[in-house]
Amino acid sequence: MMEALQFDFMRNALIAGLLVSITGGIIGCFVVVNRIVFITAGVSHAALTRLRSDTVIGMMWAIGMAMGIIFIDLSSGYNVNLTSYLFGSILAVPTSDLWIMLVLDIIIVALVVLFYKELLAISFDETFATVRNVPVNGIYLMLMGIIALMVVMMMQVVGLILVVALLTMPAAISGQFVRDLKKMMVLASLFSMLFTTAGLWLSY
Protein backbone atom coordinates (compact mmCIF):
# COMPACT_ATOMS: atom_id res chain seq x y z
CA MET A 1 0.00 0.00 0.00
CA MET A 2 2.89 2.37 0.77
CA GLU A 3 4.22 1.77 -2.73
CA ALA A 4 0.80 2.64 -4.18
CA LEU A 5 0.66 5.91 -2.20
CA GLN A 6 3.69 7.20 -4.11
CA PHE A 7 1.27 8.02 -6.93
CA ASP A 8 -0.81 11.21 -6.70
CA PHE A 9 -3.93 9.56 -8.12
CA MET A 10 -3.75 6.78 -5.51
CA ARG A 11 -3.40 9.29 -2.68
CA ASN A 12 -6.39 11.25 -4.02
CA ALA A 13 -8.37 8.02 -4.40
CA LEU A 14 -7.63 7.01 -0.80
CA ILE A 15 -8.55 10.45 0.57
CA ALA A 16 -11.76 10.50 -1.49
CA GLY A 17 -12.68 7.05 -0.20
CA LEU A 18 -12.07 8.10 3.40
CA LEU A 19 -14.05 11.35 3.02
CA VAL A 20 -17.14 9.64 1.65
CA SER A 21 -16.75 6.90 4.26
CA ILE A 22 -17.03 9.31 7.19
CA THR A 23 -20.37 10.83 6.22
CA GLY A 24 -21.49 7.69 4.42
CA GLY A 25 -21.30 5.78 7.69
CA ILE A 26 -23.17 8.49 9.57
CA ILE A 27 -25.98 9.01 7.07
CA GLY A 28 -26.11 5.32 6.22
CA CYS A 29 -27.19 4.65 9.81
CA PHE A 30 -30.20 6.96 9.39
CA VAL A 31 -30.99 5.31 6.06
CA VAL A 32 -30.95 1.84 7.64
CA VAL A 33 -32.74 2.84 10.85
CA ASN A 34 -35.48 4.67 8.95
CA ARG A 35 -35.78 1.76 6.47
CA ILE A 36 -35.40 4.05 3.47
CA VAL A 37 -32.61 2.17 1.69
CA PHE A 38 -34.11 2.60 -1.76
CA ILE A 39 -34.52 6.35 -1.22
CA THR A 40 -30.80 6.51 -2.01
CA ALA A 41 -31.53 5.06 -5.42
CA GLY A 42 -34.54 7.20 -6.20
CA VAL A 43 -34.61 10.17 -3.84
CA SER A 44 -35.89 12.54 -6.47
CA HIS A 45 -38.57 10.29 -7.97
CA ALA A 46 -41.01 9.98 -5.06
CA ALA A 47 -42.66 13.34 -5.76
CA LEU A 48 -43.53 12.57 -9.40
CA THR A 49 -46.92 10.93 -8.87
CA ARG A 50 -49.52 10.21 -6.24
CA LEU A 51 -48.42 6.61 -5.84
CA ARG A 52 -46.72 5.47 -2.65
CA SER A 53 -43.06 6.50 -2.61
CA ASP A 54 -41.74 2.94 -2.31
CA THR A 55 -43.82 1.93 -5.36
CA VAL A 56 -42.53 4.85 -7.42
CA ILE A 57 -38.94 4.18 -6.37
CA GLY A 58 -39.21 0.51 -7.33
CA MET A 59 -40.73 1.42 -10.70
CA MET A 60 -38.15 4.10 -11.46
CA TRP A 61 -35.30 1.78 -10.39
CA ALA A 62 -36.43 -0.95 -12.77
CA ILE A 63 -37.15 1.45 -15.64
CA GLY A 64 -33.86 3.31 -15.11
CA MET A 65 -31.75 0.16 -15.07
CA ALA A 66 -33.54 -1.22 -18.15
CA MET A 67 -33.06 2.04 -20.08
CA GLY A 68 -29.42 2.14 -19.01
CA ILE A 69 -28.77 -1.33 -20.39
CA ILE A 70 -30.49 -0.40 -23.66
CA PHE A 71 -28.40 2.75 -24.08
CA ILE A 72 -25.17 0.91 -23.24
CA ASP A 73 -26.03 -1.67 -25.88
CA LEU A 74 -26.80 1.04 -28.47
CA SER A 75 -23.59 2.98 -27.84
CA SER A 76 -20.70 2.14 -30.11
CA GLY A 77 -17.53 0.83 -28.51
CA TYR A 78 -16.54 1.23 -24.90
CA ASN A 79 -18.26 4.27 -23.42
CA VAL A 80 -15.91 5.51 -20.69
CA ASN A 81 -18.18 8.29 -19.39
CA LEU A 82 -21.19 6.01 -19.02
CA THR A 83 -19.11 3.35 -17.32
CA SER A 84 -17.67 5.88 -14.86
CA TYR A 85 -21.21 6.93 -13.88
CA LEU A 86 -22.17 3.32 -13.26
CA PHE A 87 -19.02 2.13 -11.50
CA GLY A 88 -17.32 5.37 -10.45
CA SER A 89 -13.85 6.62 -11.26
CA ILE A 90 -12.12 6.85 -7.90
CA LEU A 91 -8.67 6.99 -9.54
CA ALA A 92 -9.67 10.09 -11.50
CA VAL A 93 -10.75 12.24 -8.54
CA PRO A 94 -8.92 15.59 -8.84
CA THR A 95 -7.62 17.52 -5.84
CA SER A 96 -10.25 20.24 -6.39
CA ASP A 97 -13.01 17.65 -5.86
CA LEU A 98 -11.39 16.54 -2.60
CA TRP A 99 -11.87 20.05 -1.23
CA ILE A 100 -15.53 19.98 -2.29
CA MET A 101 -15.95 16.62 -0.57
CA LEU A 102 -14.32 17.98 2.58
CA VAL A 103 -16.68 20.98 2.64
CA LEU A 104 -19.70 18.69 2.10
CA ASP A 105 -18.43 16.41 4.89
CA ILE A 106 -18.23 19.37 7.28
CA ILE A 107 -21.72 20.59 6.32
CA ILE A 108 -23.29 17.15 6.68
CA VAL A 109 -21.59 16.39 10.02
CA ALA A 110 -22.56 19.85 11.33
CA LEU A 111 -26.22 19.31 10.37
CA VAL A 112 -26.28 15.89 12.04
CA VAL A 113 -24.71 17.30 15.23
CA LEU A 114 -27.08 20.29 15.32
CA PHE A 115 -30.24 18.27 14.65
CA TYR A 116 -29.21 14.95 16.21
CA LYS A 117 -32.05 14.83 18.75
CA GLU A 118 -34.63 15.65 16.10
CA LEU A 119 -33.22 13.09 13.67
CA LEU A 120 -33.17 10.52 16.46
CA ALA A 121 -36.77 11.29 17.35
CA ILE A 122 -38.16 10.91 13.82
CA SER A 123 -36.09 7.77 13.29
CA PHE A 124 -37.48 5.83 16.25
CA ASP A 125 -40.80 7.42 17.22
CA GLU A 126 -42.37 9.83 14.75
CA THR A 127 -45.55 10.15 16.84
CA PHE A 128 -43.57 11.14 19.93
CA ALA A 129 -41.61 13.63 17.83
CA THR A 130 -44.86 15.20 16.58
CA VAL A 131 -46.25 15.46 20.14
CA ARG A 132 -43.02 17.16 21.24
CA ASN A 133 -43.48 19.74 18.46
CA VAL A 134 -40.52 18.50 16.41
CA PRO A 135 -40.95 19.73 12.81
CA VAL A 136 -41.11 16.17 11.50
CA ASN A 137 -41.68 17.06 7.83
CA GLY A 138 -38.90 19.64 7.83
CA ILE A 139 -36.39 17.31 9.50
CA TYR A 140 -37.35 14.49 7.15
CA LEU A 141 -36.86 16.75 4.11
CA MET A 142 -33.49 17.82 5.50
CA LEU A 143 -32.52 14.15 5.80
CA MET A 144 -33.59 13.57 2.20
CA GLY A 145 -31.46 16.55 1.15
CA ILE A 146 -28.44 15.17 3.00
CA ILE A 147 -28.96 11.77 1.38
CA ALA A 148 -29.12 13.46 -2.03
CA LEU A 149 -25.80 15.22 -1.27
CA MET A 150 -24.28 11.90 -0.25
CA VAL A 151 -25.45 10.21 -3.46
CA VAL A 152 -23.90 12.98 -5.58
CA MET A 153 -20.65 12.84 -3.62
CA MET A 154 -20.43 9.04 -3.74
CA MET A 155 -21.28 8.66 -7.43
CA GLN A 156 -17.85 9.77 -8.59
CA VAL A 157 -16.10 7.52 -6.08
CA VAL A 158 -18.08 4.27 -6.27
CA GLY A 159 -20.60 4.87 -9.07
CA LEU A 160 -24.36 4.56 -9.22
CA ILE A 161 -24.31 0.78 -8.81
CA LEU A 162 -22.50 0.75 -5.45
CA VAL A 163 -23.93 3.91 -3.85
CA VAL A 164 -26.67 1.92 -2.12
CA ALA A 165 -24.16 -0.71 -0.98
CA LEU A 166 -21.72 1.80 0.54
CA LEU A 167 -24.51 3.71 2.29
CA THR A 168 -26.24 0.66 3.73
CA MET A 169 -23.86 -2.29 4.19
CA PRO A 170 -21.45 -0.71 6.75
CA ALA A 171 -24.42 0.66 8.71
CA ALA A 172 -26.28 -2.66 8.58
CA ILE A 173 -23.18 -4.58 9.72
CA SER A 174 -22.45 -2.15 12.57
CA GLY A 175 -26.07 -2.47 13.67
CA GLN A 176 -25.39 -6.14 14.39
CA PHE A 177 -22.77 -5.22 16.99
CA VAL A 178 -24.11 -2.09 18.71
CA ARG A 179 -27.53 -0.65 19.50
CA ASP A 180 -26.53 2.91 20.41
CA LEU A 181 -26.92 5.12 17.31
CA LYS A 182 -23.79 7.20 17.97
CA LYS A 183 -21.65 4.10 18.34
CA MET A 184 -23.33 2.66 15.26
CA MET A 185 -22.33 5.75 13.24
CA VAL A 186 -18.69 5.56 14.36
CA LEU A 187 -18.47 1.84 13.65
CA ALA A 188 -20.21 2.22 10.27
CA SER A 189 -17.73 4.94 9.24
CA LEU A 190 -14.83 2.70 10.28
CA PHE A 191 -16.25 -0.25 8.34
CA SER A 192 -16.74 1.98 5.30
CA MET A 193 -13.13 3.21 5.53
CA LEU A 194 -11.94 -0.38 5.82
CA PHE A 195 -13.95 -1.49 2.77
CA THR A 196 -12.82 1.39 0.53
CA THR A 197 -9.17 1.11 1.59
CA ALA A 198 -9.15 -2.68 1.21
CA GLY A 199 -10.80 -2.36 -2.21
CA LEU A 200 -8.14 0.09 -3.39
CA TRP A 201 -5.32 -2.07 -2.03
CA LEU A 202 -6.68 -5.27 -3.60
CA SER A 203 -7.21 -3.52 -6.93
CA TYR A 204 -3.64 -2.19 -6.89
C-alpha atoms as an extended CHARMM CRD file, in Angstrom:
* protein
*
       204  EXT
         1         1  MET       CA              0.0000000000        0.0000000000        0.0000000000  PROA      1               0.0000000000
         2         2  MET       CA              2.8940000000        2.3740000000        0.7730000000  PROA      2               0.0000000000
         3         3  GLU       CA              4.2200000000        1.7730000000       -2.7290000000  PROA      3               0.0000000000
         4         4  ALA       CA              0.8030000000        2.6450000000       -4.1810000000  PROA      4               0.0000000000
         5         5  LEU       CA              0.6650000000        5.9070000000       -2.2010000000  PROA      5               0.0000000000
         6         6  GLN       CA              3.6890000000        7.1980000000       -4.1090000000  PROA      6               0.0000000000
         7         7  PHE       CA              1.2730000000        8.0240000000       -6.9290000000  PROA      7               0.0000000000
         8         8  ASP       CA             -0.8100000000       11.2090000000       -6.7040000000  PROA      8               0.0000000000
         9         9  PHE       CA             -3.9260000000        9.5570000000       -8.1230000000  PROA      9               0.0000000000
        10        10  MET       CA             -3.7530000000        6.7770000000       -5.5090000000  PROA      10              0.0000000000
        11        11  ARG       CA             -3.4000000000        9.2910000000       -2.6830000000  PROA      11              0.0000000000
        12        12  ASN       CA             -6.3910000000       11.2460000000       -4.0200000000  PROA      12              0.0000000000
        13        13  ALA       CA             -8.3670000000        8.0220000000       -4.4010000000  PROA      13              0.0000000000
        14        14  LEU       CA             -7.6320000000        7.0090000000       -0.8040000000  PROA      14              0.0000000000
        15        15  ILE       CA             -8.5460000000       10.4540000000        0.5690000000  PROA      15              0.0000000000
        16        16  ALA       CA            -11.7590000000       10.4970000000       -1.4900000000  PROA      16              0.0000000000
        17        17  GLY       CA            -12.6770000000        7.0530000000       -0.2010000000  PROA      17              0.0000000000
        18        18  LEU       CA            -12.0730000000        8.0990000000        3.3970000000  PROA      18              0.0000000000
        19        19  LEU       CA            -14.0450000000       11.3460000000        3.0190000000  PROA      19              0.0000000000
        20        20  VAL       CA            -17.1420000000        9.6420000000        1.6490000000  PROA      20              0.0000000000
        21        21  SER       CA            -16.7490000000        6.8980000000        4.2600000000  PROA      21              0.0000000000
        22        22  ILE       CA            -17.0330000000        9.3130000000        7.1890000000  PROA      22              0.0000000000
        23        23  THR       CA            -20.3660000000       10.8300000000        6.2180000000  PROA      23              0.0000000000
        24        24  GLY       CA            -21.4950000000        7.6860000000        4.4170000000  PROA      24              0.0000000000
        25        25  GLY       CA            -21.2980000000        5.7770000000        7.6870000000  PROA      25              0.0000000000
        26        26  ILE       CA            -23.1720000000        8.4930000000        9.5740000000  PROA      26              0.0000000000
        27        27  ILE       CA            -25.9820000000        9.0120000000        7.0700000000  PROA      27              0.0000000000
        28        28  GLY       CA            -26.1060000000        5.3230000000        6.2210000000  PROA      28              0.0000000000
        29        29  CYS       CA            -27.1910000000        4.6530000000        9.8100000000  PROA      29              0.0000000000
        30        30  PHE       CA            -30.1960000000        6.9640000000        9.3860000000  PROA      30              0.0000000000
        31        31  VAL       CA            -30.9860000000        5.3090000000        6.0580000000  PROA      31              0.0000000000
        32        32  VAL       CA            -30.9460000000        1.8360000000        7.6400000000  PROA      32              0.0000000000
        33        33  VAL       CA            -32.7420000000        2.8390000000       10.8520000000  PROA      33              0.0000000000
        34        34  ASN       CA            -35.4840000000        4.6660000000        8.9480000000  PROA      34              0.0000000000
        35        35  ARG       CA            -35.7760000000        1.7580000000        6.4740000000  PROA      35              0.0000000000
        36        36  ILE       CA            -35.4010000000        4.0500000000        3.4750000000  PROA      36              0.0000000000
        37        37  VAL       CA            -32.6100000000        2.1720000000        1.6900000000  PROA      37              0.0000000000
        38        38  PHE       CA            -34.1130000000        2.6030000000       -1.7580000000  PROA      38              0.0000000000
        39        39  ILE       CA            -34.5180000000        6.3470000000       -1.2230000000  PROA      39              0.0000000000
        40        40  THR       CA            -30.7970000000        6.5090000000       -2.0110000000  PROA      40              0.0000000000
        41        41  ALA       CA            -31.5250000000        5.0560000000       -5.4230000000  PROA      41              0.0000000000
        42        42  GLY       CA            -34.5450000000        7.2020000000       -6.1990000000  PROA      42              0.0000000000
        43        43  VAL       CA            -34.6140000000       10.1650000000       -3.8380000000  PROA      43              0.0000000000
        44        44  SER       CA            -35.8900000000       12.5440000000       -6.4690000000  PROA      44              0.0000000000
        45        45  HSD       CA            -38.5680000000       10.2930000000       -7.9670000000  PROA      45              0.0000000000
        46        46  ALA       CA            -41.0070000000        9.9780000000       -5.0620000000  PROA      46              0.0000000000
        47        47  ALA       CA            -42.6610000000       13.3450000000       -5.7580000000  PROA      47              0.0000000000
        48        48  LEU       CA            -43.5280000000       12.5750000000       -9.3960000000  PROA      48              0.0000000000
        49        49  THR       CA            -46.9200000000       10.9270000000       -8.8680000000  PROA      49              0.0000000000
        50        50  ARG       CA            -49.5210000000       10.2150000000       -6.2400000000  PROA      50              0.0000000000
        51        51  LEU       CA            -48.4230000000        6.6130000000       -5.8360000000  PROA      51              0.0000000000
        52        52  ARG       CA            -46.7150000000        5.4660000000       -2.6540000000  PROA      52              0.0000000000
        53        53  SER       CA            -43.0570000000        6.5050000000       -2.6100000000  PROA      53              0.0000000000
        54        54  ASP       CA            -41.7350000000        2.9430000000       -2.3130000000  PROA      54              0.0000000000
        55        55  THR       CA            -43.8230000000        1.9310000000       -5.3570000000  PROA      55              0.0000000000
        56        56  VAL       CA            -42.5310000000        4.8520000000       -7.4220000000  PROA      56              0.0000000000
        57        57  ILE       CA            -38.9360000000        4.1830000000       -6.3710000000  PROA      57              0.0000000000
        58        58  GLY       CA            -39.2130000000        0.5130000000       -7.3340000000  PROA      58              0.0000000000
        59        59  MET       CA            -40.7320000000        1.4180000000      -10.7000000000  PROA      59              0.0000000000
        60        60  MET       CA            -38.1490000000        4.1030000000      -11.4630000000  PROA      60              0.0000000000
        61        61  TRP       CA            -35.2990000000        1.7830000000      -10.3850000000  PROA      61              0.0000000000
        62        62  ALA       CA            -36.4320000000       -0.9540000000      -12.7680000000  PROA      62              0.0000000000
        63        63  ILE       CA            -37.1470000000        1.4520000000      -15.6450000000  PROA      63              0.0000000000
        64        64  GLY       CA            -33.8640000000        3.3090000000      -15.1140000000  PROA      64              0.0000000000
        65        65  MET       CA            -31.7510000000        0.1590000000      -15.0720000000  PROA      65              0.0000000000
        66        66  ALA       CA            -33.5360000000       -1.2200000000      -18.1510000000  PROA      66              0.0000000000
        67        67  MET       CA            -33.0650000000        2.0400000000      -20.0800000000  PROA      67              0.0000000000
        68        68  GLY       CA            -29.4170000000        2.1410000000      -19.0110000000  PROA      68              0.0000000000
        69        69  ILE       CA            -28.7730000000       -1.3340000000      -20.3870000000  PROA      69              0.0000000000
        70        70  ILE       CA            -30.4870000000       -0.4000000000      -23.6640000000  PROA      70              0.0000000000
        71        71  PHE       CA            -28.3980000000        2.7500000000      -24.0770000000  PROA      71              0.0000000000
        72        72  ILE       CA            -25.1740000000        0.9060000000      -23.2400000000  PROA      72              0.0000000000
        73        73  ASP       CA            -26.0280000000       -1.6650000000      -25.8810000000  PROA      73              0.0000000000
        74        74  LEU       CA            -26.7990000000        1.0360000000      -28.4730000000  PROA      74              0.0000000000
        75        75  SER       CA            -23.5910000000        2.9850000000      -27.8360000000  PROA      75              0.0000000000
        76        76  SER       CA            -20.6960000000        2.1410000000      -30.1140000000  PROA      76              0.0000000000
        77        77  GLY       CA            -17.5330000000        0.8290000000      -28.5090000000  PROA      77              0.0000000000
        78        78  TYR       CA            -16.5440000000        1.2260000000      -24.8970000000  PROA      78              0.0000000000
        79        79  ASN       CA            -18.2560000000        4.2660000000      -23.4220000000  PROA      79              0.0000000000
        80        80  VAL       CA            -15.9090000000        5.5100000000      -20.6900000000  PROA      80              0.0000000000
        81        81  ASN       CA            -18.1790000000        8.2910000000      -19.3890000000  PROA      81              0.0000000000
        82        82  LEU       CA            -21.1860000000        6.0120000000      -19.0170000000  PROA      82              0.0000000000
        83        83  THR       CA            -19.1100000000        3.3490000000      -17.3230000000  PROA      83              0.0000000000
        84        84  SER       CA            -17.6680000000        5.8760000000      -14.8610000000  PROA      84              0.0000000000
        85        85  TYR       CA            -21.2050000000        6.9260000000      -13.8750000000  PROA      85              0.0000000000
        86        86  LEU       CA            -22.1750000000        3.3150000000      -13.2580000000  PROA      86              0.0000000000
        87        87  PHE       CA            -19.0220000000        2.1270000000      -11.4970000000  PROA      87              0.0000000000
        88        88  GLY       CA            -17.3220000000        5.3660000000      -10.4450000000  PROA      88              0.0000000000
        89        89  SER       CA            -13.8470000000        6.6200000000      -11.2570000000  PROA      89              0.0000000000
        90        90  ILE       CA            -12.1240000000        6.8490000000       -7.9000000000  PROA      90              0.0000000000
        91        91  LEU       CA             -8.6740000000        6.9880000000       -9.5380000000  PROA      91              0.0000000000
        92        92  ALA       CA             -9.6650000000       10.0870000000      -11.5010000000  PROA      92              0.0000000000
        93        93  VAL       CA            -10.7520000000       12.2350000000       -8.5420000000  PROA      93              0.0000000000
        94        94  PRO       CA             -8.9190000000       15.5910000000       -8.8410000000  PROA      94              0.0000000000
        95        95  THR       CA             -7.6210000000       17.5250000000       -5.8390000000  PROA      95              0.0000000000
        96        96  SER       CA            -10.2490000000       20.2390000000       -6.3860000000  PROA      96              0.0000000000
        97        97  ASP       CA            -13.0140000000       17.6480000000       -5.8610000000  PROA      97              0.0000000000
        98        98  LEU       CA            -11.3930000000       16.5390000000       -2.6020000000  PROA      98              0.0000000000
        99        99  TRP       CA            -11.8700000000       20.0550000000       -1.2290000000  PROA      99              0.0000000000
       100       100  ILE       CA            -15.5250000000       19.9820000000       -2.2940000000  PROA      100             0.0000000000
       101       101  MET       CA            -15.9520000000       16.6160000000       -0.5680000000  PROA      101             0.0000000000
       102       102  LEU       CA            -14.3180000000       17.9800000000        2.5770000000  PROA      102             0.0000000000
       103       103  VAL       CA            -16.6830000000       20.9780000000        2.6390000000  PROA      103             0.0000000000
       104       104  LEU       CA            -19.6980000000       18.6920000000        2.1010000000  PROA      104             0.0000000000
       105       105  ASP       CA            -18.4320000000       16.4130000000        4.8950000000  PROA      105             0.0000000000
       106       106  ILE       CA            -18.2260000000       19.3680000000        7.2780000000  PROA      106             0.0000000000
       107       107  ILE       CA            -21.7150000000       20.5910000000        6.3150000000  PROA      107             0.0000000000
       108       108  ILE       CA            -23.2900000000       17.1450000000        6.6840000000  PROA      108             0.0000000000
       109       109  VAL       CA            -21.5900000000       16.3880000000       10.0180000000  PROA      109             0.0000000000
       110       110  ALA       CA            -22.5620000000       19.8450000000       11.3300000000  PROA      110             0.0000000000
       111       111  LEU       CA            -26.2200000000       19.3110000000       10.3700000000  PROA      111             0.0000000000
       112       112  VAL       CA            -26.2790000000       15.8910000000       12.0390000000  PROA      112             0.0000000000
       113       113  VAL       CA            -24.7130000000       17.2990000000       15.2280000000  PROA      113             0.0000000000
       114       114  LEU       CA            -27.0840000000       20.2920000000       15.3230000000  PROA      114             0.0000000000
       115       115  PHE       CA            -30.2380000000       18.2650000000       14.6460000000  PROA      115             0.0000000000
       116       116  TYR       CA            -29.2090000000       14.9490000000       16.2080000000  PROA      116             0.0000000000
       117       117  LYS       CA            -32.0460000000       14.8260000000       18.7530000000  PROA      117             0.0000000000
       118       118  GLU       CA            -34.6310000000       15.6460000000       16.0950000000  PROA      118             0.0000000000
       119       119  LEU       CA            -33.2210000000       13.0860000000       13.6720000000  PROA      119             0.0000000000
       120       120  LEU       CA            -33.1670000000       10.5180000000       16.4610000000  PROA      120             0.0000000000
       121       121  ALA       CA            -36.7740000000       11.2940000000       17.3490000000  PROA      121             0.0000000000
       122       122  ILE       CA            -38.1610000000       10.9150000000       13.8240000000  PROA      122             0.0000000000
       123       123  SER       CA            -36.0870000000        7.7730000000       13.2870000000  PROA      123             0.0000000000
       124       124  PHE       CA            -37.4800000000        5.8340000000       16.2470000000  PROA      124             0.0000000000
       125       125  ASP       CA            -40.8000000000        7.4170000000       17.2180000000  PROA      125             0.0000000000
       126       126  GLU       CA            -42.3700000000        9.8300000000       14.7450000000  PROA      126             0.0000000000
       127       127  THR       CA            -45.5510000000       10.1480000000       16.8410000000  PROA      127             0.0000000000
       128       128  PHE       CA            -43.5700000000       11.1430000000       19.9310000000  PROA      128             0.0000000000
       129       129  ALA       CA            -41.6070000000       13.6270000000       17.8300000000  PROA      129             0.0000000000
       130       130  THR       CA            -44.8550000000       15.1990000000       16.5840000000  PROA      130             0.0000000000
       131       131  VAL       CA            -46.2470000000       15.4570000000       20.1400000000  PROA      131             0.0000000000
       132       132  ARG       CA            -43.0180000000       17.1560000000       21.2420000000  PROA      132             0.0000000000
       133       133  ASN       CA            -43.4750000000       19.7420000000       18.4600000000  PROA      133             0.0000000000
       134       134  VAL       CA            -40.5210000000       18.5030000000       16.4140000000  PROA      134             0.0000000000
       135       135  PRO       CA            -40.9540000000       19.7330000000       12.8090000000  PROA      135             0.0000000000
       136       136  VAL       CA            -41.1060000000       16.1670000000       11.4970000000  PROA      136             0.0000000000
       137       137  ASN       CA            -41.6800000000       17.0570000000        7.8330000000  PROA      137             0.0000000000
       138       138  GLY       CA            -38.9010000000       19.6430000000        7.8330000000  PROA      138             0.0000000000
       139       139  ILE       CA            -36.3900000000       17.3090000000        9.4990000000  PROA      139             0.0000000000
       140       140  TYR       CA            -37.3540000000       14.4870000000        7.1450000000  PROA      140             0.0000000000
       141       141  LEU       CA            -36.8630000000       16.7510000000        4.1120000000  PROA      141             0.0000000000
       142       142  MET       CA            -33.4870000000       17.8200000000        5.4960000000  PROA      142             0.0000000000
       143       143  LEU       CA            -32.5250000000       14.1460000000        5.8050000000  PROA      143             0.0000000000
       144       144  MET       CA            -33.5850000000       13.5650000000        2.1980000000  PROA      144             0.0000000000
       145       145  GLY       CA            -31.4630000000       16.5450000000        1.1480000000  PROA      145             0.0000000000
       146       146  ILE       CA            -28.4390000000       15.1660000000        2.9990000000  PROA      146             0.0000000000
       147       147  ILE       CA            -28.9590000000       11.7660000000        1.3800000000  PROA      147             0.0000000000
       148       148  ALA       CA            -29.1160000000       13.4590000000       -2.0340000000  PROA      148             0.0000000000
       149       149  LEU       CA            -25.7990000000       15.2230000000       -1.2750000000  PROA      149             0.0000000000
       150       150  MET       CA            -24.2760000000       11.8970000000       -0.2530000000  PROA      150             0.0000000000
       151       151  VAL       CA            -25.4490000000       10.2140000000       -3.4590000000  PROA      151             0.0000000000
       152       152  VAL       CA            -23.9040000000       12.9750000000       -5.5820000000  PROA      152             0.0000000000
       153       153  MET       CA            -20.6510000000       12.8450000000       -3.6220000000  PROA      153             0.0000000000
       154       154  MET       CA            -20.4300000000        9.0420000000       -3.7410000000  PROA      154             0.0000000000
       155       155  MET       CA            -21.2810000000        8.6610000000       -7.4310000000  PROA      155             0.0000000000
       156       156  GLN       CA            -17.8480000000        9.7710000000       -8.5850000000  PROA      156             0.0000000000
       157       157  VAL       CA            -16.0990000000        7.5230000000       -6.0840000000  PROA      157             0.0000000000
       158       158  VAL       CA            -18.0840000000        4.2720000000       -6.2700000000  PROA      158             0.0000000000
       159       159  GLY       CA            -20.5960000000        4.8740000000       -9.0740000000  PROA      159             0.0000000000
       160       160  LEU       CA            -24.3600000000        4.5560000000       -9.2170000000  PROA      160             0.0000000000
       161       161  ILE       CA            -24.3090000000        0.7760000000       -8.8110000000  PROA      161             0.0000000000
       162       162  LEU       CA            -22.4990000000        0.7510000000       -5.4520000000  PROA      162             0.0000000000
       163       163  VAL       CA            -23.9270000000        3.9120000000       -3.8470000000  PROA      163             0.0000000000
       164       164  VAL       CA            -26.6720000000        1.9240000000       -2.1240000000  PROA      164             0.0000000000
       165       165  ALA       CA            -24.1630000000       -0.7080000000       -0.9770000000  PROA      165             0.0000000000
       166       166  LEU       CA            -21.7190000000        1.8000000000        0.5370000000  PROA      166             0.0000000000
       167       167  LEU       CA            -24.5110000000        3.7070000000        2.2930000000  PROA      167             0.0000000000
       168       168  THR       CA            -26.2410000000        0.6590000000        3.7310000000  PROA      168             0.0000000000
       169       169  MET       CA            -23.8640000000       -2.2850000000        4.1930000000  PROA      169             0.0000000000
       170       170  PRO       CA            -21.4540000000       -0.7130000000        6.7480000000  PROA      170             0.0000000000
       171       171  ALA       CA            -24.4220000000        0.6570000000        8.7130000000  PROA      171             0.0000000000
       172       172  ALA       CA            -26.2790000000       -2.6590000000        8.5840000000  PROA      172             0.0000000000
       173       173  ILE       CA            -23.1750000000       -4.5760000000        9.7160000000  PROA      173             0.0000000000
       174       174  SER       CA            -22.4490000000       -2.1520000000       12.5680000000  PROA      174             0.0000000000
       175       175  GLY       CA            -26.0750000000       -2.4740000000       13.6730000000  PROA      175             0.0000000000
       176       176  GLN       CA            -25.3870000000       -6.1390000000       14.3880000000  PROA      176             0.0000000000
       177       177  PHE       CA            -22.7680000000       -5.2240000000       16.9940000000  PROA      177             0.0000000000
       178       178  VAL       CA            -24.1100000000       -2.0920000000       18.7080000000  PROA      178             0.0000000000
       179       179  ARG       CA            -27.5300000000       -0.6460000000       19.4980000000  PROA      179             0.0000000000
       180       180  ASP       CA            -26.5290000000        2.9070000000       20.4150000000  PROA      180             0.0000000000
       181       181  LEU       CA            -26.9220000000        5.1170000000       17.3110000000  PROA      181             0.0000000000
       182       182  LYS       CA            -23.7940000000        7.2040000000       17.9690000000  PROA      182             0.0000000000
       183       183  LYS       CA            -21.6470000000        4.0960000000       18.3420000000  PROA      183             0.0000000000
       184       184  MET       CA            -23.3260000000        2.6550000000       15.2630000000  PROA      184             0.0000000000
       185       185  MET       CA            -22.3250000000        5.7480000000       13.2440000000  PROA      185             0.0000000000
       186       186  VAL       CA            -18.6870000000        5.5590000000       14.3570000000  PROA      186             0.0000000000
       187       187  LEU       CA            -18.4750000000        1.8370000000       13.6490000000  PROA      187             0.0000000000
       188       188  ALA       CA            -20.2120000000        2.2230000000       10.2650000000  PROA      188             0.0000000000
       189       189  SER       CA            -17.7280000000        4.9390000000        9.2440000000  PROA      189             0.0000000000
       190       190  LEU       CA            -14.8260000000        2.6960000000       10.2820000000  PROA      190             0.0000000000
       191       191  PHE       CA            -16.2470000000       -0.2500000000        8.3400000000  PROA      191             0.0000000000
       192       192  SER       CA            -16.7390000000        1.9840000000        5.3040000000  PROA      192             0.0000000000
       193       193  MET       CA            -13.1330000000        3.2100000000        5.5270000000  PROA      193             0.0000000000
       194       194  LEU       CA            -11.9450000000       -0.3770000000        5.8200000000  PROA      194             0.0000000000
       195       195  PHE       CA            -13.9480000000       -1.4880000000        2.7700000000  PROA      195             0.0000000000
       196       196  THR       CA            -12.8180000000        1.3880000000        0.5320000000  PROA      196             0.0000000000
       197       197  THR       CA             -9.1730000000        1.1130000000        1.5900000000  PROA      197             0.0000000000
       198       198  ALA       CA             -9.1480000000       -2.6780000000        1.2050000000  PROA      198             0.0000000000
       199       199  GLY       CA            -10.8040000000       -2.3570000000       -2.2140000000  PROA      199             0.0000000000
       200       200  LEU       CA             -8.1400000000        0.0900000000       -3.3930000000  PROA      200             0.0000000000
       201       201  TRP       CA             -5.3190000000       -2.0680000000       -2.0290000000  PROA      201             0.0000000000
       202       202  LEU       CA             -6.6820000000       -5.2750000000       -3.5980000000  PROA      202             0.0000000000
       203       203  SER       CA             -7.2130000000       -3.5180000000       -6.9330000000  PROA      203             0.0000000000
       204       204  TYR       CA             -3.6440000000       -2.1950000000       -6.8890000000  PROA      204             0.0000000000
